[in-house]
Amino acid sequence: MANLSAFPITGKWPAQHPERIQLYSLPTPNGVKVSIALEETGLAYEPHLVSFETNDQMSPEFLSLNPNNKIPAILDPNGPDGKPLALFESGAILLYIADKTGQLIPQDAAGRYETIQWLMFQMGGVGPMFGQVGFFHKFAGKEYEDKRPRDRYINESKRLLGVLEQRLEGRQWLMGDIYTIADIAIFPWIRNLVGFYGAGDLVEFSKFTNVQRVLDAFVARPAVAKGLEIPKRG
Protein backbone atom coordinates (compact mmCIF):
# COMPACT_ATOMS: atom_id res chain seq x y z
CA MET A 1 0.00 0.00 0.00
CA ALA A 2 1.24 3.47 -0.88
CA ASN A 3 2.62 5.60 1.93
CA LEU A 4 1.69 9.25 1.47
CA SER A 5 2.68 10.41 4.95
CA ALA A 6 5.61 12.39 3.55
CA PHE A 7 3.10 14.81 1.98
CA PRO A 8 1.85 17.36 4.54
CA ILE A 9 -1.48 17.73 2.75
CA THR A 10 -2.49 14.28 3.96
CA GLY A 11 -2.33 15.61 7.52
CA LYS A 12 -5.29 17.91 6.85
CA TRP A 13 -7.05 15.58 4.40
CA PRO A 14 -6.18 12.01 5.48
CA ALA A 15 -6.25 9.41 2.72
CA GLN A 16 -8.71 6.64 3.44
CA HIS A 17 -7.57 4.95 0.22
CA PRO A 18 -3.90 5.89 -0.21
CA GLU A 19 -3.56 3.60 -3.22
CA ARG A 20 -5.91 5.88 -5.19
CA ILE A 21 -5.32 9.29 -6.77
CA GLN A 22 -6.03 11.94 -4.16
CA LEU A 23 -8.08 14.83 -5.59
CA TYR A 24 -8.19 18.16 -3.74
CA SER A 25 -10.86 20.27 -5.34
CA LEU A 26 -14.16 22.12 -5.33
CA PRO A 27 -16.97 21.86 -7.93
CA THR A 28 -16.09 25.00 -9.89
CA PRO A 29 -15.46 25.08 -13.67
CA ASN A 30 -11.76 24.44 -13.12
CA GLY A 31 -12.32 21.92 -10.37
CA VAL A 32 -14.79 19.70 -12.21
CA LYS A 33 -12.49 19.32 -15.20
CA VAL A 34 -10.45 16.82 -13.22
CA SER A 35 -13.31 14.94 -11.57
CA ILE A 36 -14.99 14.58 -14.97
CA ALA A 37 -11.77 13.30 -16.57
CA LEU A 38 -11.29 10.83 -13.73
CA GLU A 39 -14.86 9.60 -14.11
CA GLU A 40 -14.51 9.31 -17.88
CA THR A 41 -11.31 7.27 -17.67
CA GLY A 42 -12.31 5.10 -14.73
CA LEU A 43 -9.20 5.85 -12.68
CA ALA A 44 -9.69 5.17 -8.99
CA TYR A 45 -9.57 8.35 -6.93
CA GLU A 46 -10.50 9.79 -3.58
CA PRO A 47 -11.94 13.33 -3.55
CA HIS A 48 -11.32 15.88 -0.81
CA LEU A 49 -13.26 19.13 -0.55
CA VAL A 50 -11.13 22.28 -0.40
CA SER A 51 -13.54 24.83 1.07
CA PHE A 52 -13.04 28.45 0.07
CA GLU A 53 -15.45 29.45 2.85
CA THR A 54 -12.90 28.38 5.44
CA ASN A 55 -9.87 29.39 3.32
CA ASP A 56 -8.65 25.81 3.03
CA GLN A 57 -6.72 26.84 -0.08
CA MET A 58 -4.55 29.12 2.07
CA SER A 59 -3.68 26.47 4.65
CA PRO A 60 -0.04 25.39 4.95
CA GLU A 61 -1.04 21.85 4.06
CA PHE A 62 -2.67 22.85 0.78
CA LEU A 63 0.10 25.29 -0.08
CA SER A 64 2.60 22.47 0.36
CA LEU A 65 0.96 20.83 -2.67
CA ASN A 66 0.05 23.95 -4.64
CA PRO A 67 1.93 27.14 -3.72
CA ASN A 68 -0.41 29.03 -6.06
CA ASN A 69 -3.33 28.31 -3.66
CA LYS A 70 -5.75 27.30 -6.42
CA ILE A 71 -7.83 24.19 -6.98
CA PRO A 72 -7.65 21.54 -8.29
CA ALA A 73 -4.58 19.60 -7.30
CA ILE A 74 -3.85 15.89 -7.20
CA LEU A 75 -1.49 13.48 -5.53
CA ASP A 76 -1.01 10.27 -7.48
CA PRO A 77 0.64 7.52 -5.40
CA ASN A 78 1.46 5.67 -8.62
CA GLY A 79 3.10 8.35 -10.70
CA PRO A 80 5.91 8.03 -13.23
CA ASP A 81 8.43 5.30 -12.35
CA GLY A 82 6.04 4.15 -9.62
CA LYS A 83 6.75 7.18 -7.44
CA PRO A 84 4.12 9.55 -5.99
CA LEU A 85 3.46 12.64 -8.08
CA ALA A 86 1.96 15.89 -6.81
CA LEU A 87 0.47 18.06 -9.53
CA PHE A 88 -1.49 21.31 -9.79
CA GLU A 89 -3.00 23.37 -12.65
CA SER A 90 -6.08 21.80 -14.21
CA GLY A 91 -4.69 21.77 -17.75
CA ALA A 92 -1.55 19.96 -16.66
CA ILE A 93 -3.63 17.45 -14.70
CA LEU A 94 -5.88 16.78 -17.70
CA LEU A 95 -2.83 16.08 -19.85
CA TYR A 96 -1.42 13.81 -17.17
CA ILE A 97 -4.65 11.81 -16.90
CA ALA A 98 -4.85 11.49 -20.68
CA ASP A 99 -1.25 10.29 -20.92
CA LYS A 100 -1.58 7.96 -17.95
CA THR A 101 -4.61 6.21 -19.40
CA GLY A 102 -4.14 6.64 -23.14
CA GLN A 103 -7.66 8.07 -23.25
CA LEU A 104 -9.24 11.44 -24.08
CA ILE A 105 -6.49 12.49 -26.48
CA PRO A 106 -5.58 11.33 -30.00
CA GLN A 107 -2.61 9.02 -30.16
CA ASP A 108 -1.13 10.49 -33.33
CA ALA A 109 1.21 13.44 -32.84
CA ALA A 110 -0.72 15.89 -34.99
CA GLY A 111 -4.02 15.14 -33.27
CA ARG A 112 -2.39 15.35 -29.87
CA TYR A 113 -0.99 18.82 -30.48
CA GLU A 114 -4.24 20.02 -32.03
CA THR A 115 -6.05 18.91 -28.87
CA ILE A 116 -3.48 20.66 -26.70
CA GLN A 117 -3.98 23.84 -28.71
CA TRP A 118 -7.70 23.88 -27.78
CA LEU A 119 -6.83 23.07 -24.19
CA MET A 120 -4.58 26.14 -24.15
CA PHE A 121 -7.38 28.14 -25.81
CA GLN A 122 -9.49 27.46 -22.74
CA MET A 123 -6.73 28.18 -20.25
CA GLY A 124 -5.60 31.41 -21.89
CA GLY A 125 -8.94 32.75 -23.11
CA VAL A 126 -12.19 31.06 -22.15
CA GLY A 127 -11.50 30.66 -18.43
CA PRO A 128 -10.07 34.12 -17.71
CA MET A 129 -12.61 35.99 -19.87
CA PHE A 130 -15.70 34.11 -18.73
CA GLY A 131 -14.53 34.46 -15.15
CA GLN A 132 -14.33 38.22 -15.53
CA VAL A 133 -17.87 38.29 -16.91
CA GLY A 134 -18.95 36.44 -13.79
CA PHE A 135 -17.23 39.00 -11.56
CA PHE A 136 -18.67 42.06 -13.29
CA HIS A 137 -22.15 40.61 -13.85
CA LYS A 138 -22.88 38.38 -10.85
CA PHE A 139 -20.48 39.29 -8.06
CA ALA A 140 -18.93 42.47 -6.67
CA GLY A 141 -18.39 44.08 -10.04
CA LYS A 142 -22.13 44.42 -10.66
CA GLU A 143 -22.15 47.36 -8.26
CA TYR A 144 -19.79 49.34 -10.49
CA GLU A 145 -21.57 52.16 -12.27
CA ASP A 146 -19.04 52.18 -15.09
CA LYS A 147 -20.04 49.24 -17.31
CA ARG A 148 -17.10 49.53 -19.68
CA PRO A 149 -15.06 46.82 -17.91
CA ARG A 150 -18.03 44.46 -17.93
CA ASP A 151 -18.76 45.16 -21.59
CA ARG A 152 -15.13 44.58 -22.54
CA TYR A 153 -15.26 41.05 -21.16
CA ILE A 154 -18.72 40.42 -22.59
CA ASN A 155 -17.51 41.34 -26.07
CA GLU A 156 -14.41 39.17 -25.74
CA SER A 157 -16.55 36.27 -24.50
CA LYS A 158 -18.77 36.67 -27.57
CA ARG A 159 -15.70 36.57 -29.77
CA LEU A 160 -14.46 33.39 -28.10
CA LEU A 161 -17.87 31.76 -28.45
CA GLY A 162 -17.77 32.71 -32.12
CA VAL A 163 -14.44 30.92 -32.52
CA LEU A 164 -15.94 27.81 -30.93
CA GLU A 165 -19.11 28.11 -33.02
CA GLN A 166 -17.07 28.03 -36.21
CA ARG A 167 -14.87 25.19 -34.99
CA LEU A 168 -17.88 23.03 -34.07
CA GLU A 169 -19.65 23.46 -37.43
CA GLY A 170 -20.03 19.93 -38.78
CA ARG A 171 -18.18 18.43 -35.79
CA GLN A 172 -19.51 16.33 -32.94
CA TRP A 173 -16.78 17.53 -30.60
CA LEU A 174 -13.88 19.94 -30.85
CA MET A 175 -11.71 17.23 -32.36
CA GLY A 176 -14.44 15.81 -34.58
CA ASP A 177 -15.74 12.39 -33.58
CA ILE A 178 -13.23 12.10 -30.73
CA TYR A 179 -14.20 13.37 -27.28
CA THR A 180 -11.10 14.80 -25.59
CA ILE A 181 -9.69 16.76 -22.70
CA ALA A 182 -10.28 19.89 -24.78
CA ASP A 183 -14.05 19.37 -24.46
CA ILE A 184 -13.68 18.61 -20.77
CA ALA A 185 -11.74 21.84 -20.29
CA ILE A 186 -14.04 24.16 -22.24
CA PHE A 187 -17.62 23.10 -21.66
CA PRO A 188 -17.78 23.42 -17.86
CA TRP A 189 -16.90 27.09 -18.39
CA ILE A 190 -19.64 27.55 -20.99
CA ARG A 191 -22.12 25.85 -18.68
CA ASN A 192 -21.09 28.19 -15.89
CA LEU A 193 -21.30 31.29 -18.08
CA VAL A 194 -24.91 30.73 -19.10
CA GLY A 195 -25.98 28.94 -15.92
CA PHE A 196 -24.39 30.02 -12.65
CA TYR A 197 -23.28 33.42 -13.97
CA GLY A 198 -26.62 33.98 -15.72
CA ALA A 199 -24.90 35.74 -18.61
CA GLY A 200 -26.56 33.91 -21.51
CA ASP A 201 -28.53 36.95 -22.68
CA LEU A 202 -25.53 39.26 -22.28
CA VAL A 203 -23.38 37.16 -24.59
CA GLU A 204 -26.30 36.37 -26.93
CA PHE A 205 -25.79 32.68 -26.36
CA SER A 206 -28.83 31.71 -28.44
CA LYS A 207 -26.88 32.72 -31.54
CA PHE A 208 -24.25 30.04 -30.97
CA THR A 209 -26.28 26.98 -31.94
CA ASN A 210 -23.32 24.66 -32.44
CA VAL A 211 -21.93 25.52 -29.02
CA GLN A 212 -25.35 24.91 -27.45
CA ARG A 213 -25.67 21.57 -29.26
CA VAL A 214 -22.33 20.32 -28.00
CA LEU A 215 -22.91 21.69 -24.50
CA ASP A 216 -26.15 19.68 -24.34
CA ALA A 217 -24.31 16.55 -25.47
CA PHE A 218 -21.57 17.20 -22.92
CA VAL A 219 -23.82 17.54 -19.88
CA ALA A 220 -25.81 14.47 -20.98
CA ARG A 221 -22.75 12.23 -20.52
CA PRO A 222 -23.09 10.14 -17.31
CA ALA A 223 -19.47 10.78 -16.29
CA VAL A 224 -20.01 14.52 -16.70
CA ALA A 225 -23.22 14.49 -14.70
CA LYS A 226 -21.41 12.73 -11.87
CA GLY A 227 -18.17 14.69 -12.10
CA LEU A 228 -19.97 18.04 -11.91
CA GLU A 229 -20.92 17.25 -8.31
CA ILE A 230 -17.51 16.00 -7.08
CA PRO A 231 -16.36 16.66 -4.48
CA LYS A 232 -19.62 17.34 -2.71
CA ARG A 233 -19.81 20.76 -1.12
CA GLY A 234 -19.96 20.68 2.66
C-alpha positions in Angstrom: 0.0 0.0 0.0 1.2 3.5 -0.9 2.6 5.6 1.9 1.7 9.3 1.5 2.7 10.4 5.0 5.6 12.4 3.5 3.1 14.8 2.0 1.9 17.4 4.5 -1.5 17.7 2.7 -2.5 14.3 4.0 -2.3 15.6 7.5 -5.3 17.9 6.8 -7.0 15.6 4.4 -6.2 12.0 5.5 -6.3 9.4 2.7 -8.7 6.6 3.4 -7.6 5.0 0.2 -3.9 5.9 -0.2 -3.6 3.6 -3.2 -5.9 5.9 -5.2 -5.3 9.3 -6.8 -6.0 11.9 -4.2 -8.1 14.8 -5.6 -8.2 18.2 -3.7 -10.9 20.3 -5.3 -14.2 22.1 -5.3 -17.0 21.9 -7.9 -16.1 25.0 -9.9 -15.5 25.1 -13.7 -11.8 24.4 -13.1 -12.3 21.9 -10.4 -14.8 19.7 -12.2 -12.5 19.3 -15.2 -10.5 16.8 -13.2 -13.3 14.9 -11.6 -15.0 14.6 -15.0 -11.8 13.3 -16.6 -11.3 10.8 -13.7 -14.9 9.6 -14.1 -14.5 9.3 -17.9 -11.3 7.3 -17.7 -12.3 5.1 -14.7 -9.2 5.9 -12.7 -9.7 5.2 -9.0 -9.6 8.3 -6.9 -10.5 9.8 -3.6 -11.9 13.3 -3.5 -11.3 15.9 -0.8 -13.3 19.1 -0.6 -11.1 22.3 -0.4 -13.5 24.8 1.1 -13.0 28.5 0.1 -15.4 29.5 2.8 -12.9 28.4 5.4 -9.9 29.4 3.3 -8.6 25.8 3.0 -6.7 26.8 -0.1 -4.5 29.1 2.1 -3.7 26.5 4.6 0.0 25.4 5.0 -1.0 21.9 4.1 -2.7 22.8 0.8 0.1 25.3 -0.1 2.6 22.5 0.4 1.0 20.8 -2.7 0.1 23.9 -4.6 1.9 27.1 -3.7 -0.4 29.0 -6.1 -3.3 28.3 -3.7 -5.8 27.3 -6.4 -7.8 24.2 -7.0 -7.7 21.5 -8.3 -4.6 19.6 -7.3 -3.8 15.9 -7.2 -1.5 13.5 -5.5 -1.0 10.3 -7.5 0.6 7.5 -5.4 1.5 5.7 -8.6 3.1 8.4 -10.7 5.9 8.0 -13.2 8.4 5.3 -12.4 6.0 4.1 -9.6 6.7 7.2 -7.4 4.1 9.5 -6.0 3.5 12.6 -8.1 2.0 15.9 -6.8 0.5 18.1 -9.5 -1.5 21.3 -9.8 -3.0 23.4 -12.7 -6.1 21.8 -14.2 -4.7 21.8 -17.8 -1.6 20.0 -16.7 -3.6 17.5 -14.7 -5.9 16.8 -17.7 -2.8 16.1 -19.8 -1.4 13.8 -17.2 -4.6 11.8 -16.9 -4.8 11.5 -20.7 -1.2 10.3 -20.9 -1.6 8.0 -17.9 -4.6 6.2 -19.4 -4.1 6.6 -23.1 -7.7 8.1 -23.3 -9.2 11.4 -24.1 -6.5 12.5 -26.5 -5.6 11.3 -30.0 -2.6 9.0 -30.2 -1.1 10.5 -33.3 1.2 13.4 -32.8 -0.7 15.9 -35.0 -4.0 15.1 -33.3 -2.4 15.3 -29.9 -1.0 18.8 -30.5 -4.2 20.0 -32.0 -6.0 18.9 -28.9 -3.5 20.7 -26.7 -4.0 23.8 -28.7 -7.7 23.9 -27.8 -6.8 23.1 -24.2 -4.6 26.1 -24.2 -7.4 28.1 -25.8 -9.5 27.5 -22.7 -6.7 28.2 -20.2 -5.6 31.4 -21.9 -8.9 32.7 -23.1 -12.2 31.1 -22.2 -11.5 30.7 -18.4 -10.1 34.1 -17.7 -12.6 36.0 -19.9 -15.7 34.1 -18.7 -14.5 34.5 -15.1 -14.3 38.2 -15.5 -17.9 38.3 -16.9 -18.9 36.4 -13.8 -17.2 39.0 -11.6 -18.7 42.1 -13.3 -22.1 40.6 -13.9 -22.9 38.4 -10.8 -20.5 39.3 -8.1 -18.9 42.5 -6.7 -18.4 44.1 -10.0 -22.1 44.4 -10.7 -22.2 47.4 -8.3 -19.8 49.3 -10.5 -21.6 52.2 -12.3 -19.0 52.2 -15.1 -20.0 49.2 -17.3 -17.1 49.5 -19.7 -15.1 46.8 -17.9 -18.0 44.5 -17.9 -18.8 45.2 -21.6 -15.1 44.6 -22.5 -15.3 41.0 -21.2 -18.7 40.4 -22.6 -17.5 41.3 -26.1 -14.4 39.2 -25.7 -16.5 36.3 -24.5 -18.8 36.7 -27.6 -15.7 36.6 -29.8 -14.5 33.4 -28.1 -17.9 31.8 -28.5 -17.8 32.7 -32.1 -14.4 30.9 -32.5 -15.9 27.8 -30.9 -19.1 28.1 -33.0 -17.1 28.0 -36.2 -14.9 25.2 -35.0 -17.9 23.0 -34.1 -19.6 23.5 -37.4 -20.0 19.9 -38.8 -18.2 18.4 -35.8 -19.5 16.3 -32.9 -16.8 17.5 -30.6 -13.9 19.9 -30.8 -11.7 17.2 -32.4 -14.4 15.8 -34.6 -15.7 12.4 -33.6 -13.2 12.1 -30.7 -14.2 13.4 -27.3 -11.1 14.8 -25.6 -9.7 16.8 -22.7 -10.3 19.9 -24.8 -14.0 19.4 -24.5 -13.7 18.6 -20.8 -11.7 21.8 -20.3 -14.0 24.2 -22.2 -17.6 23.1 -21.7 -17.8 23.4 -17.9 -16.9 27.1 -18.4 -19.6 27.5 -21.0 -22.1 25.8 -18.7 -21.1 28.2 -15.9 -21.3 31.3 -18.1 -24.9 30.7 -19.1 -26.0 28.9 -15.9 -24.4 30.0 -12.7 -23.3 33.4 -14.0 -26.6 34.0 -15.7 -24.9 35.7 -18.6 -26.6 33.9 -21.5 -28.5 36.9 -22.7 -25.5 39.3 -22.3 -23.4 37.2 -24.6 -26.3 36.4 -26.9 -25.8 32.7 -26.4 -28.8 31.7 -28.4 -26.9 32.7 -31.5 -24.3 30.0 -31.0 -26.3 27.0 -31.9 -23.3 24.7 -32.4 -21.9 25.5 -29.0 -25.3 24.9 -27.5 -25.7 21.6 -29.3 -22.3 20.3 -28.0 -22.9 21.7 -24.5 -26.1 19.7 -24.3 -24.3 16.6 -25.5 -21.6 17.2 -22.9 -23.8 17.5 -19.9 -25.8 14.5 -21.0 -22.8 12.2 -20.5 -23.1 10.1 -17.3 -19.5 10.8 -16.3 -20.0 14.5 -16.7 -23.2 14.5 -14.7 -21.4 12.7 -11.9 -18.2 14.7 -12.1 -20.0 18.0 -11.9 -20.9 17.2 -8.3 -17.5 16.0 -7.1 -16.4 16.7 -4.5 -19.6 17.3 -2.7 -19.8 20.8 -1.1 -20.0 20.7 2.7 
